[in-house]
Amino acid sequence: MASRAPVATGRLLMGIRKWYYNMAGFNKLGLMRDDTLYEDSDVVEALRRIPENQYNERVFRVKRAMDLSMKQQILPKELWTKFEEDVQYLSPYLKEVVQERKEMEEWMKN
C-alpha cells in the first residue's frame, strides 16, 4: 500500500500542473512557457545564444500573441500549445548564462 502512494501523488501533481498550465492562458495564444519570461539581462543574453530558427519561431509566437491580445481573441483550440508539447527551449541557455554571471561576480569579489 505504501508503494502506491508516491505514484498516486505523482499523478495528482501532474494533474495539478496541467490544470495550472491551462489556467495560465498563455497557451491559448500559442505561447510556450519560456516565451513568457521577463526579459532581464540574463534572459536577453540567453536569447542571443539560441539558434536562429528557435529565435525566429519565438518572435513569430510573440507577435501572433500580441496581435490576438489586441483583438481580444484566442487561437482555435487545435492550435493551443499543449502541456506535453511545451519544451523549455531557453532554460539550458539561461542556466548557462546565470552560472557564468555568478562565476564572474565571484571572480570580481577576489
N, CA, C and O atoms as a GROMACS GRO file, in nm:
protein
  440
    1MET      N    1   0.081  -0.120   0.000
    1MET     CA    2   0.000   0.000   0.000
    1MET      C    3   0.086   0.126   0.000
    1MET      O    4   0.054   0.223  -0.068
    2ALA      N    5   0.194   0.123   0.076
    2ALA     CA    6   0.280   0.240   0.083
    2ALA      C    7   0.349   0.267  -0.050
    2ALA      O    8   0.379   0.382  -0.080
    3SER      N    9   0.375   0.164  -0.130
    3SER     CA   10   0.442   0.184  -0.258
    3SER      C   11   0.352   0.251  -0.361
    3SER      O   12   0.402   0.308  -0.458
    4ARG      N   13   0.223   0.247  -0.342
    4ARG     CA   14   0.131   0.309  -0.437
    4ARG      C   15   0.110   0.457  -0.409
    4ARG      O   16   0.067   0.530  -0.498
    5ALA      N   17   0.137   0.502  -0.290
    5ALA     CA   18   0.114   0.642  -0.254
    5ALA      C   19   0.196   0.738  -0.340
    5ALA      O   20   0.140   0.836  -0.389
    6PRO      N   21   0.326   0.716  -0.360
    6PRO     CA   22   0.402   0.811  -0.442
    6PRO      C   23   0.352   0.818  -0.586
    6PRO      O   24   0.354   0.926  -0.647
    7VAL      N   25   0.308   0.707  -0.642
    7VAL     CA   26   0.257   0.707  -0.779
    7VAL      C   27   0.130   0.790  -0.786
    7VAL      O   28   0.114   0.872  -0.876
    8ALA      N   29   0.042   0.770  -0.691
    8ALA     CA   30  -0.083   0.846  -0.689
    8ALA      C   31  -0.054   0.994  -0.667
    8ALA      O   32  -0.116   1.080  -0.730
    9THR      N   33   0.041   1.024  -0.580
    9THR     CA   34   0.078   1.162  -0.555
    9THR      C   35   0.138   1.224  -0.680
    9THR      O   36   0.109   1.339  -0.712
   10GLY      N   37   0.221   1.148  -0.751
   10GLY     CA   38   0.280   1.197  -0.875
   10GLY      C   39   0.177   1.229  -0.981
   10GLY      O   40   0.187   1.330  -1.050
   11ARG      N   41   0.078   1.141  -0.994
   11ARG     CA   42  -0.029   1.167  -1.091
   11ARG      C   43  -0.112   1.288  -1.051
   11ARG      O   44  -0.152   1.367  -1.136
   12LEU      N   45  -0.136   1.301  -0.921
   12LEU     CA   46  -0.212   1.416  -0.872
   12LEU      C   47  -0.136   1.546  -0.901
   12LEU      O   48  -0.195   1.643  -0.948
   13LEU      N   49  -0.006   1.546  -0.873
   13LEU     CA   50   0.074   1.666  -0.900
   13LEU      C   51   0.078   1.698  -1.049
   13LEU      O   52   0.072   1.815  -1.088
   14MET      N   53   0.089   1.595  -1.132
   14MET     CA   54   0.090   1.618  -1.276
   14MET      C   55  -0.044   1.674  -1.322
   14MET      O   56  -0.049   1.761  -1.408
   15GLY      N   57  -0.153   1.625  -1.264
   15GLY     CA   58  -0.285   1.678  -1.296
   15GLY      C   59  -0.297   1.824  -1.256
   15GLY      O   60  -0.356   1.904  -1.329
   16ILE      N   61  -0.243   1.859  -1.141
   16ILE     CA   62  -0.246   1.999  -1.095
   16ILE      C   63  -0.161   2.086  -1.187
   16ILE      O   64  -0.200   2.198  -1.221
   17ARG      N   65  -0.044   2.035  -1.226
   17ARG     CA   66   0.043   2.112  -1.315
   17ARG      C   67  -0.025   2.138  -1.450
   17ARG      O   68  -0.017   2.249  -1.502
   18LYS      N   69  -0.092   2.036  -1.504
   18LYS     CA   70  -0.163   2.054  -1.632
   18LYS      C   71  -0.277   2.152  -1.616
   18LYS      O   72  -0.299   2.236  -1.704
   19TRP      N   73  -0.351   2.143  -1.506
   19TRP     CA   74  -0.461   2.235  -1.481
   19TRP      C   75  -0.410   2.379  -1.472
   19TRP      O   76  -0.466   2.469  -1.534
   20TYR      N   77  -0.303   2.398  -1.397
   20TYR     CA   78  -0.246   2.533  -1.380
   20TYR      C   79  -0.194   2.586  -1.514
   20TYR      O   80  -0.211   2.704  -1.545
   21TYR      N   81  -0.131   2.499  -1.592
   21TYR     CA   82  -0.080   2.538  -1.724
   21TYR      C   83  -0.193   2.591  -1.812
   21TYR      O   84  -0.178   2.693  -1.879
   22ASN      N   85  -0.304   2.520  -1.812
   22ASN     CA   86  -0.418   2.564  -1.893
   22ASN      C   87  -0.485   2.689  -1.838
   22ASN      O   88  -0.536   2.771  -1.914
   23MET      N   89  -0.485   2.704  -1.705
   23MET     CA   90  -0.546   2.821  -1.644
   23MET      C   91  -0.462   2.948  -1.665
   23MET      O   92  -0.516   3.058  -1.663
   24ALA      N   93  -0.331   2.932  -1.685
   24ALA     CA   94  -0.245   3.048  -1.705
   24ALA      C   95  -0.285   3.125  -1.831
   24ALA      O   96  -0.277   3.248  -1.834
   25GLY      N   97  -0.327   3.053  -1.934
   25GLY     CA   98  -0.384   3.117  -2.052
   25GLY      C   99  -0.288   3.148  -2.165
   25GLY      O  100  -0.332   3.171  -2.277
   26PHE      N  101  -0.157   3.150  -2.139
   26PHE     CA  102  -0.065   3.184  -2.247
   26PHE      C  103  -0.066   3.080  -2.358
   26PHE      O  104  -0.036   3.111  -2.473
   27ASN      N  105  -0.102   2.956  -2.324
   27ASN     CA  106  -0.107   2.851  -2.427
   27ASN      C  107  -0.220   2.875  -2.526
   27ASN      O  108  -0.215   2.829  -2.640
   28LYS      N  109  -0.323   2.946  -2.484
   28LYS     CA  110  -0.435   2.976  -2.572
   28LYS      C  111  -0.398   3.079  -2.679
   28LYS      O  112  -0.469   3.096  -2.778
   29LEU      N  113  -0.286   3.147  -2.656
   29LEU     CA  114  -0.234   3.242  -2.753
   29LEU      C  115  -0.122   3.181  -2.837
   29LEU      O  116  -0.064   3.249  -2.922
   30GLY      N  117  -0.092   3.054  -2.812
   30GLY     CA  118   0.012   2.986  -2.888
   30GLY      C  119   0.151   3.004  -2.831
   30GLY      O  120   0.250   2.969  -2.895
   31LEU      N  121   0.161   3.060  -2.710
   31LEU     CA  122   0.292   3.082  -2.648
   31LEU      C  123   0.339   2.960  -2.573
   31LEU      O  124   0.259   2.875  -2.532
   32MET      N  125   0.470   2.951  -2.555
   32MET     CA  126   0.530   2.849  -2.470
   32MET      C  127   0.571   2.916  -2.339
   32MET      O  128   0.577   3.038  -2.329
   33ARG      N  129   0.599   2.833  -2.240
   33ARG     CA  130   0.634   2.884  -2.108
   33ARG      C  131   0.753   2.980  -2.113
   33ARG      O  132   0.751   3.085  -2.049
   34ASP      N  133   0.858   2.944  -2.189
   34ASP     CA  134   0.977   3.029  -2.196
   34ASP      C  135   0.952   3.159  -2.272
   34ASP      O  136   1.032   3.252  -2.260
   35ASP      N  137   0.845   3.167  -2.349
   35ASP     CA  138   0.811   3.292  -2.418
   35ASP      C  139   0.760   3.398  -2.321
   35ASP      O  140   0.759   3.517  -2.353
   36THR      N  141   0.719   3.356  -2.203
   36THR     CA  142   0.658   3.449  -2.107
   36THR      C  143   0.756   3.502  -2.003
   36THR      O  144   0.716   3.577  -1.914
   37LEU      N  145   0.881   3.464  -2.014
   37LEU     CA  146   0.980   3.510  -1.916
   37LEU      C  147   1.003   3.660  -1.927
   37LEU      O  148   1.004   3.716  -2.037
   38TYR      N  149   1.022   3.724  -1.812
   38TYR     CA  150   1.056   3.866  -1.811
   38TYR      C  151   1.196   3.883  -1.869
   38TYR      O  152   1.289   3.812  -1.828
   39GLU      N  153   1.214   3.974  -1.961
   39GLU     CA  154   1.341   3.987  -2.031
   39GLU      C  155   1.438   4.077  -1.954
   39GLU      O  156   1.453   4.195  -1.985
   40ASP      N  157   1.502   4.019  -1.854
   40ASP     CA  158   1.610   4.090  -1.786
   40ASP      C  159   1.739   4.063  -1.863
   40ASP      O  160   1.735   4.001  -1.969
   41SER      N  161   1.853   4.109  -1.811
   41SER     CA  162   1.978   4.096  -1.885
   41SER      C  163   2.017   3.949  -1.907
   41SER      O  164   2.075   3.916  -2.010
   42ASP      N  165   1.986   3.861  -1.812
   42ASP     CA  166   2.018   3.720  -1.828
   42ASP      C  167   1.936   3.657  -1.941
   42ASP      O  168   1.990   3.582  -2.022
   43VAL      N  169   1.808   3.688  -1.946
   43VAL     CA  170   1.721   3.632  -2.050
   43VAL      C  171   1.760   3.686  -2.187
   43VAL      O  172   1.758   3.613  -2.286
   44VAL      N  173   1.795   3.814  -2.194
   44VAL     CA  174   1.837   3.873  -2.322
   44VAL      C  175   1.963   3.804  -2.373
   44VAL      O  176   1.973   3.775  -2.492
   45GLU      N  177   2.058   3.779  -2.285
   45GLU     CA  178   2.181   3.709  -2.325
   45GLU      C  179   2.150   3.565  -2.368
   45GLU      O  180   2.207   3.517  -2.466
   46ALA      N  181   2.061   3.498  -2.297
   46ALA     CA  182   2.022   3.362  -2.335
   46ALA      C  183   1.954   3.362  -2.472
   46ALA      O  184   1.977   3.272  -2.553
   47LEU      N  185   1.871   3.460  -2.499
   47LEU     CA  186   1.805   3.471  -2.629
   47LEU      C  187   1.906   3.494  -2.741
   47LEU      O  188   1.888   3.447  -2.853
   48ARG      N  189   2.012   3.566  -2.709
   48ARG     CA  190   2.115   3.590  -2.809
   48ARG      C  191   2.187   3.460  -2.846
   48ARG      O  192   2.241   3.448  -2.956
   49ARG      N  193   2.189   3.364  -2.754
   49ARG     CA  194   2.262   3.240  -2.775
   49ARG      C  195   2.182   3.127  -2.840
   49ARG      O  196   2.240   3.030  -2.887
   50ILE      N  197   2.050   3.138  -2.843
   50ILE     CA  198   1.973   3.028  -2.901
   50ILE      C  199   1.990   3.027  -3.053
   50ILE      O  200   2.021   3.130  -3.112
   51PRO      N  201   1.970   2.912  -3.116
   51PRO     CA  202   1.980   2.906  -3.263
   51PRO      C  203   1.880   3.000  -3.330
   51PRO      O  204   1.773   3.028  -3.275
   52GLU      N  205   1.915   3.046  -3.448
   52GLU     CA  206   1.835   3.145  -3.518
   52GLU      C  207   1.693   3.097  -3.546
   52GLU      O  208   1.598   3.174  -3.535
   53ASN      N  209   1.678   2.969  -3.583
   53ASN     CA  210   1.543   2.920  -3.614
   53ASN      C  211   1.455   2.920  -3.489
   53ASN      O  212   1.336   2.951  -3.499
   54GLN      N  213   1.510   2.887  -3.372
   54GLN     CA  214   1.431   2.893  -3.248
   54GLN      C  215   1.395   3.037  -3.215
   54GLN      O  216   1.284   3.065  -3.169
   55TYR      N  217   1.487   3.128  -3.238
   55TYR     CA  218   1.460   3.270  -3.212
   55TYR      C  219   1.348   3.320  -3.303
   55TYR      O  220   1.258   3.391  -3.259
   56ASN      N  221   1.356   3.283  -3.432
   56ASN     CA  222   1.252   3.326  -3.527
   56ASN      C  223   1.115   3.268  -3.490
   56ASN      O  224   1.014   3.337  -3.502
   57GLU      N  225   1.111   3.142  -3.446
   57GLU     CA  226   0.985   3.082  -3.403
   57GLU      C  227   0.930   3.155  -3.281
   57GLU      O  228   0.809   3.177  -3.271
   58ARG      N  229   1.017   3.193  -3.190
   58ARG     CA  230   0.975   3.267  -3.070
   58ARG      C  231   0.917   3.402  -3.109
   58ARG      O  232   0.811   3.442  -3.059
   59VAL      N  233   0.986   3.473  -3.197
   59VAL     CA  234   0.938   3.605  -3.241
   59VAL      C  235   0.800   3.591  -3.306
   59VAL      O  236   0.712   3.673  -3.281
   60PHE      N  237   0.781   3.487  -3.389
   60PHE     CA  238   0.651   3.465  -3.451
   60PHE      C  239   0.543   3.443  -3.346
   60PHE      O  240   0.435   3.502  -3.354
   61ARG      N  241   0.572   3.357  -3.246
   61ARG     CA  242   0.472   3.328  -3.142
   61ARG      C  243   0.437   3.453  -3.063
   61ARG      O  244   0.320   3.477  -3.033
   62VAL      N  245   0.537   3.534  -3.029
   62VAL     CA  246   0.512   3.654  -2.950
   62VAL      C  247   0.431   3.756  -3.031
   62VAL      O  248   0.337   3.817  -2.979
   63LYS      N  249   0.467   3.775  -3.157
   63LYS     CA  250   0.393   3.871  -3.241
   63LYS      C  251   0.248   3.826  -3.262
   63LYS      O  252   0.156   3.907  -3.256
   64ARG      N  253   0.229   3.695  -3.285
   64ARG     CA  254   0.094   3.642  -3.302
   64ARG      C  255   0.014   3.662  -3.174
   64ARG      O  256  -0.103   3.699  -3.179
   65ALA      N  257   0.076   3.637  -3.059
   65ALA     CA  258   0.008   3.654  -2.931
   65ALA      C  259  -0.029   3.800  -2.906
   65ALA      O  260  -0.137   3.830  -2.855
   66MET      N  261   0.060   3.891  -2.943
   66MET     CA  262   0.029   4.034  -2.926
   66MET      C  263  -0.087   4.075  -3.015
   66MET      O  264  -0.175   4.150  -2.973
   67ASP      N  265  -0.088   4.025  -3.137
   67ASP     CA  266  -0.197   4.055  -3.230
   67ASP      C  267  -0.330   4.002  -3.176
   67ASP      O  268  -0.431   4.072  -3.177
   68LEU      N  269  -0.329   3.877  -3.130
   68LEU     CA  270  -0.451   3.818  -3.075
   68LEU      C  271  -0.498   3.893  -2.951
   68LEU      O  272  -0.617   3.914  -2.931
   69SER      N  273  -0.403   3.934  -2.868
   69SER     CA  274  -0.438   4.006  -2.747
   69SER      C  275  -0.502   4.140  -2.779
   69SER      O  276  -0.600   4.181  -2.715
   70MET      N  277  -0.447   4.209  -2.878
   70MET     CA  278  -0.506   4.338  -2.917
   70MET      C  279  -0.646   4.321  -2.974
   70MET      O  280  -0.732   4.407  -2.955
   71LYS      N  281  -0.669   4.210  -3.044
   71LYS     CA  282  -0.801   4.182  -3.100
   71LYS      C  283  -0.894   4.117  -2.998
   71LYS      O  284  -1.011   4.093  -3.027
   72GLN      N  285  -0.841   4.088  -2.878
   72GLN     CA  286  -0.915   4.020  -2.772
   72GLN      C  287  -0.972   3.888  -2.822
   72GLN      O  288  -1.090   3.859  -2.806
   73GLN      N  289  -0.882   3.809  -2.884
   73GLN     CA  290  -0.919   3.679  -2.937
   73GLN      C  291  -0.821   3.575  -2.885
   73GLN      O  292  -0.717   3.608  -2.829
   74ILE      N  293  -0.857   3.449  -2.904
   74ILE     CA  294  -0.765   3.340  -2.877
   74ILE      C  295  -0.760   3.250  -3.001
   74ILE      O  296  -0.846   3.260  -3.089
   75LEU      N  297  -0.660   3.164  -3.006
   75LEU     CA  298  -0.647   3.072  -3.119
   75LEU      C  299  -0.755   2.964  -3.112
   75LEU      O  300  -0.811   2.939  -3.005
   76PRO      N  301  -0.784   2.901  -3.224
   76PRO     CA  302  -0.872   2.783  -3.220
   76PRO      C  303  -0.805   2.676  -3.132
   76PRO      O  304  -0.682   2.667  -3.127
   77LYS      N  305  -0.883   2.596  -3.066
   77LYS     CA  306  -0.834   2.501  -2.967
   77LYS      C  307  -0.727   2.406  -3.024
   77LYS      O  308  -0.635   2.368  -2.952
   78GLU      N  309  -0.738   2.368  -3.150
   78GLU     CA  310  -0.639   2.276  -3.207
   78GLU      C  311  -0.501   2.342  -3.224
   78GLU      O  312  -0.403   2.271  -3.244
   79LEU      N  313  -0.492   2.475  -3.216
   79LEU     CA  314  -0.364   2.544  -3.227
   79LEU      C  315  -0.305   2.584  -3.092
   79LEU      O  316  -0.194   2.637  -3.087
   80TRP      N  317  -0.377   2.559  -2.982
   80TRP     CA  318  -0.324   2.590  -2.850
   80TRP      C  319  -0.198   2.508  -2.825
   80TRP      O  320  -0.186   2.395  -2.874
   81THR      N  321  -0.104   2.564  -2.750
   81THR     CA  322   0.015   2.489  -2.710
   81THR      C  323  -0.026   2.390  -2.603
   81THR      O  324  -0.083   2.428  -2.501
   82LYS      N  325   0.003   2.265  -2.626
   82LYS     CA  326  -0.033   2.160  -2.530
   82LYS      C  327   0.078   2.143  -2.427
   82LYS      O  328   0.196   2.166  -2.456
   83PHE      N  329   0.040   2.104  -2.306
   83PHE     CA  330   0.134   2.086  -2.196
   83PHE      C  331   0.248   1.993  -2.237
   83PHE      O  332   0.365   2.020  -2.206
   84GLU      N  333   0.215   1.885  -2.305
   84GLU     CA  334   0.315   1.786  -2.343
   84GLU      C  335   0.409   1.838  -2.452
   84GLU      O  336   0.522   1.790  -2.462
   85GLU      N  337   0.365   1.934  -2.532
   85GLU     CA  338   0.445   1.987  -2.642
   85GLU      C  339   0.530   2.105  -2.601
   85GLU      O  340   0.620   2.145  -2.675
   86ASP      N  341   0.505   2.162  -2.485
   86ASP     CA  342   0.576   2.280  -2.439
   86ASP      C  343   0.715   2.240  -2.390
   86ASP      O  344   0.730   2.183  -2.282
   87VAL      N  345   0.815   2.271  -2.470
   87VAL     CA  346   0.953   2.240  -2.432
   87VAL      C  347   1.019   2.367  -2.380
   87VAL      O  348   0.990   2.478  -2.427
   88GLN      N  349   1.106   2.350  -2.285
   88GLN     CA  350   1.177   2.465  -2.230
   88GLN      C  351   1.304   2.486  -2.313
   88GLN      O  352   1.413   2.443  -2.276
   89TYR      N  353   1.286   2.554  -2.426
   89TYR     CA  354   1.394   2.574  -2.520
   89TYR      C  355   1.499   2.673  -2.470
   89TYR      O  356   1.614   2.667  -2.512
   90LEU      N  357   1.461   2.764  -2.382
   90LEU     CA  358   1.551   2.869  -2.336
   90LEU      C  359   1.621   2.833  -2.205
   90LEU      O  360   1.727   2.888  -2.174
   91SER      N  361   1.564   2.743  -2.129
   91SER     CA  362   1.617   2.712  -1.996
   91SER      C  363   1.762   2.667  -1.993
   91SER      O  364   1.836   2.714  -1.907
   92PRO      N  365   1.808   2.579  -2.083
   92PRO     CA  366   1.951   2.540  -2.078
   92PRO      C  367   2.044   2.660  -2.100
   92PRO      O  368   2.147   2.671  -2.034
   93TYR      N  369   2.008   2.747  -2.192
   93TYR     CA  370   2.090   2.865  -2.218
   93TYR      C  371   2.085   2.962  -2.100
   93TYR      O  372   2.186   3.023  -2.064
   94LEU      N  373   1.967   2.976  -2.041
   94LEU     CA  374   1.951   3.065  -1.927
   94LEU      C  375   2.031   3.017  -1.807
   94LEU      O  376   2.094   3.097  -1.738
   95LYS      N  377   2.030   2.887  -1.782
   95LYS     CA  378   2.109   2.831  -1.672
   95LYS      C  379   2.258   2.858  -1.693
   95LYS      O  380   2.330   2.892  -1.600
   96GLU      N  381   2.301   2.843  -1.817
   96GLU     CA  382   2.441   2.869  -1.850
   96GLU      C  383   2.478   3.015  -1.827
   96GLU      O  384   2.583   3.044  -1.771
   97VAL      N  385   2.392   3.106  -1.870
   97VAL     CA  386   2.417   3.249  -1.853
   97VAL      C  387   2.421   3.286  -1.705
   97VAL      O  388   2.510   3.360  -1.662
   98VAL      N  389   2.328   3.235  -1.627
   98VAL     CA  390   2.324   3.265  -1.483
   98VAL      C  391   2.449   3.211  -1.415
   98VAL      O  392   2.508   3.279  -1.330
   99GLN      N  393   2.490   3.090  -1.451
   99GLN     CA  394   2.610   3.032  -1.393
   99GLN      C  395   2.733   3.117  -1.427
   99GLN      O  396   2.817   3.142  -1.341
  100GLU      N  397   2.744   3.161  -1.551
  100GLU     CA  398   2.856   3.244  -1.591
  100GLU      C  399   2.856   3.377  -1.517
  100GLU      O  400   2.961   3.425  -1.475
  101ARG      N  401   2.738   3.436  -1.500
  101ARG     CA  402   2.728   3.564  -1.427
  101ARG      C  403   2.771   3.546  -1.281
  101ARG      O  404   2.842   3.630  -1.227
  102LYS      N  405   2.727   3.437  -1.219
  102LYS     CA  406   2.766   3.412  -1.080
  102LYS      C  407   2.915   3.389  -1.067
  102LYS      O  408   2.978   3.437  -0.972
  103GLU      N  409   2.973   3.316  -1.162
  103GLU     CA  410   3.117   3.295  -1.160
  103GLU      C  411   3.191   3.427  -1.176
  103GLU      O  412   3.293   3.451  -1.110
  104MET      N  413   3.141   3.514  -1.265
  104MET     CA  414   3.203   3.643  -1.286
  104MET      C  415   3.194   3.730  -1.161
  104MET      O  416   3.290   3.798  -1.125
  105GLU      N  417   3.077   3.729  -1.095
  105GLU     CA  418   3.061   3.805  -0.971
  105GLU      C  419   3.156   3.754  -0.864
  105GLU      O  420   3.216   3.832  -0.789
  106GLU      N  421   3.170   3.622  -0.856
  106GLU     CA  422   3.260   3.562  -0.757
  106GLU      C  423   3.405   3.601  -0.790
  106GLU      O  424   3.485   3.630  -0.700
  107TRP      N  425   3.438   3.600  -0.917
  107TRP     CA  426   3.573   3.635  -0.960
  107TRP      C  427   3.603   3.781  -0.927
  107TRP      O  428   3.714   3.814  -0.883
  108MET      N  429   3.505   3.868  -0.948
  108MET     CA  430   3.526   4.012  -0.923
  108MET      C  431   3.538   4.043  -0.774
  108MET      O  432   3.597   4.146  -0.738
  109LYS      N  433   3.486   3.959  -0.689
  109LYS     CA  434   3.499   3.980  -0.544
  109LYS      C  435   3.643   3.963  -0.499
  109LYS      O  436   3.688   4.031  -0.407
  110ASN      N  437   3.714   3.873  -0.564
  110ASN     CA  438   3.852   3.843  -0.522
  110ASN      C  439   3.953   3.936  -0.582
  110ASN      O  440   4.073   3.923  -0.555
   0.00000   0.00000   0.00000
